[in-house]
Amino acid sequence: MNEKKIIKALEMIAQDQADDAKNFEGKPFTGRTVAEYFGNQGAAIAALANIIKSLVEAAEHRLQSDSATGCPFCGVSAEDIRIFNQAAAESPSA
């Protein structure tokens, strides 16, 4: 996902949530209304999770790409990147 698509998706999610708040205001508090609202919330959370996943994957790719030369943008050395990658690989949660 490119940056423009991510920004557009985030704007759409924010607008959908604002619209839901308006659309559900004053509706009776029934199981059906609550289920519909929670379903909308769940979809928004899933969309945000997918965006975060894409950002993390892109960051990991950049970090691996920069491991031979270091990062020209942030100044992290190739050695520091190597140490980070090694620690991440050895982490019990990896």
N, C-alpha and C positions, 0 to 999 in steps of 0.2 A: 504494500500500500504506500503510495507516495504522500508527501506532506499535504498537498492540496486536498487529496481525497480524505485524509484523516481529519483535517480541519473541517471539511464539509460534513463529514459523518458526525463529528462532535457537535457542530451547529445544529444538525438535524435532530440529534438525540436531545439536546437542550430544549429545542423548540417543541418537540413531542412531549417532553415532560411538563413544560409550561402549559401546553394545550390541554394535557390530561388534567392538570390541576384545575383549570377553568371548566373543562367539560364535566368533571365529576363533582364539582362544587354544588351542594344543595341536593344531590341525588340521595335517595333513601339508602340507608346503611343496611344493605341486604347481602346475603352470601354471594349472590350473582354479581353485584356491583363490586364487592371487595375482590372477588376472584378475577374479574376483568381488570381492575386497577392493578392488582398484584401481577397479573400476566403481563401487563404493559411494563411494569417495573422490571420484571424478570428479563423481558426482551431488551430493555435498555442496558441492564447490567451485563447481559451476554454480549451485546454490541461493544460495550466499553472493554470487556475482557478481551475480545478479539483485537481491538485496537491496541491495547497494552501489549498483548502477545506479539503483534507485528512490530511494535517499537522495540521490544526486548530482542526479538530475533534480528532486527536490523542492527541494533547496537552490538550484539554478539558478532555478527558478520563483520562489521567495521573493526571491532576489536581484533578479530582473527586476521583480517586483512592488514592491519597496522602492526602486527606482531613482529614482522621482519624489520621494519624501518622506524617504528614509533609512530605516534599520532601527530600529524602536522597541525592539527587544530588545537589540541589541548596541551601539547608538549610532553605527554607521557612517553617515557623512553621505551624502546623495544624490550629492554631488560625488565622493566616494571610490568609491562604487559605479559611477558613470559611468566613472571612470578605469579601474577594474578591468575593466569590461565592454569598454571600448575596447581595453585591452591584450590581453585574452583573444581578441578578434576578430582582432587583428593578429598573434597568435602563429602561427608557422609550423606548429605542431602542431594548430591549430584546424581 
